[in-house]
Amino acid sequence: MEFRNIISFLKVNEVSSFSKAAEILGYTQSNISAHIQQLERELQHPLFERFGKNIYLTEYGRTFLPYACEIVHSMEQAKLCLCDDLSN
């Protein structure tokens, strides 16, 4: 599971837009779509429902959301710990 795909998932959910998420993260919209598609293939479930320009989390997306948040939080904590260890 690619970390960038999880970040893209969280950002799309936050801003409810693939194109806005792409702009914020510095990717193209097609990159963000590919990240989400890769994640959906790995998890074997759709994470978003797309109705025109409106985007909603599916049941699976809502289930995955806290895990995605925990993964990002754990990575941030690991970086902090490593930086603290290196400075001592």
N, C-alpha and C positions, 0 to 999 in steps of 0.2 A: 504494500500500500504506500503510495507516494505521499509524502508530507504536503507537497504543493497542491495535490488534489484535495486534501482535507481542508487546507487553507482556502482554496477556491470554493469548496462547498460551503464553508462557514460564511465567506464574504457574500456569495450569491444569496444565501439565506438572509443575511443581515440587511442587504440593500434591495432585495427582491428583484434583481436584474443581473443578467449575464453581462450585458454591455457595461453597466456601471461598475460591477465587480472587476471586469477586465481593466477598465480605466484606472481604478484605485490600485490594483495589484501590478499594473504595468505589463499586462498581457493583451493579446488580441481577444476579441469575443470568441473567435473560433478555438483559441487555446483553452479558454475557460470551458467551453462546451466539451472539448476533448477531455479535459480533466474530470469533469462530471461524468462523462460517458465511461471513462476508465474506472472510476470509482463504482458506478452502477454495475458495470460488468463484474468487478471483483466481488461486490456484495450480492450480486445476482438479484437485484431489485431496483426499481426506479426510485430515485430520491426526491425528484421534483415532478409536479404536475404542471404542465404548461398550457395555459388557456390564453391564446393570443400573446399579448405582452405581459400578462399576469403570471406569476410563478408562485406556486405553493408547495410546501413540503408534503410528500406523501406520508402515509402511516410509517413506512420504513424510514423515510427521512427524519421524521420526528423521533423515531426510536434511535437512529444513529446519532442524532445531534448531541446528546450529552456525552457520548463516547468520543466524538470528534473534539468537543471542547476539552475533555480530559486529556486527550492525546496532545493537543496544543499546549495545555497547561503543564503537562509533564515535561514536554520539550523545553519550555521556558524555564522551568525549575532546574532541569538538568544543566542548561546553559549557565544559569546563575551559580549553581554549585561548582561547576567547572571553572568559572571565572574567579570565584572566591578561592578555590583551591590553588589556582595558578598564581594568585596575588600574594599568597602567604608563604 
